[in-house]
Amino acid sequence: VEKIDLGEPAPRTVVSGLVQFVPVDKLRGAKVVVVCNLKPANMKGVESAGMVLCASNSDKTAVELVRPPAACKPGERILFEGHPGEPEANPNAVKKKKMWEAVAGALRTNGDKVATWEGVPFGTQHGVCTVDSLTDAAIK
């Protein structure tokens, strides 16, 4: 269970299940990319209000956090060039319309370790989001 500063009045509680894949010292204080407009889910008896994105190899023996550029502030929105617009803010609509399922399969790292959706980099005003070493890896 993590408490993550997303630039909101209080940190969000997120149950990521990453402790078996990512060492605690790599998680603590790390800047991460979080999907925030999903419907909160009860996981292990705790309400989780987001999902931390990670890249992994096919057998999950390597799992790495998707990280925003160091200059990003908590809560900075990720943008995809050529895809303007506002995200769906209603978590119930996201779930009902299966929006996450529609985009999740196209999330991957490229040969430069950059997180992408349909080949378009996860962008911020400070640059792109990356992983430490995994290339052509699924992001979930």
N, C-alpha and C positions, 0 to 999 in steps of 0.2 A: 504494500500500500504506500503510495507516494502522495505527498502534498506538493503541488506544482504551482508556481507563480506564473499566471497567465495575464498579468496586468489588470486583473479584476480586483475589486475591494478585498477579497479573501482568496487564499490559495485554493485550488480545486483538489479534491480527493480523486485519485485515479488508481485503480487496481490493475496493474499491468501484467502481473505474472512473470516479470522479467528476471526476478531474483535467481531463477535456475539457469538463466542464459547470460546475464550481464552482471559482473561483480558489483557489489554494493558501492565500492569506492568510485566506480565509473558512473553510477547513477546519481549519487549524492551531489547536489549542486550543479548537475549537468544542464546545459541548455539543450532542450529537446523540442521536437515538433509534435504537437498534440492535435488530434482531430477533436474539435470541441462541440460540434453541432449534432452529435449522436445522442439518442435518448439515453438518459442515465440507466445503468444496469446494476442490479444487485449481484455482486460477485463476492463469494466467501463471506456473506453476511454484511458486506459494506457496499454502500452506493458509490459506484464509479461514474464520474462525470467527464470522461474523456478517454482517448486512446493514444498512447505513446507509439509513434511510428518507428519501426526498426527494419533493417534489411537483414536477410539471412540467406545462407546457402540452402540447397534443397534438403539436406538432412538435419538442418538446424544445429550443426556442430559449431557454426560461426554465426553470431547474432550481434549486430552493431546498431547503435542508436543513430537515427537520422538527426543531424545537428544543423541548426541555423548558423549563419555567419556570426562570429564573435561580437560584432557591433550591434546585433539585433537586440531590441528591448523585449521583455516579456510581453506577450500578447500581440506582437507584430504579425500581421496577416501574411500568409503565403499566397503568392500570385503566380499565374501561369500565362506567359506571354501569348497573346492572341485569343485569350479566353476571359474577356472582361465580365464584370457583373458581380453581384453580391451573392454570398453563400446563402443557402436556405437556412434561416435562423430558427425555424421551428423543428425541434428534434423529432416530434411525432410525424411531421411530413417527410423528413429524411427517412425514417423507418418505414412508413407506409409506402412510399414510392421506391423503396429499396435503392436509394441514391448511393449509399456507401458500396453496396454490392456491385452497382453499375460501374464504379470507377476503380475499385480496389484491385481488380485483375490487371490493370494497366499501370500499376505503380512498380517501378524497377529502378535500380541504379544503372548508370551507363558505364562506359569504359573509363571515364574520368572520375568515377566514384560519386557522381552527382545524382541526387534523387530526382526522378522524373515521373511524369504522368503522360502516357502516350508519347514519350520521347521529349516532352517539353519540361525543362528544368523547374524544380520548385524554386521560385524566385522571391527575393525580398529587395527592399531598397538598398541593402548592403551586399547583395550578391546571392549566390545559390546555396542550397542546403546540400550537405554531403554526408558520407559515411567514411570511416577510417580506411578501409581497405577492400571491401567487397565490390566487385564489378559484376554487371549483368545479374544482379540478385533481386529476388522478389522483396517488396516492401509490404509489410502488414502492420 
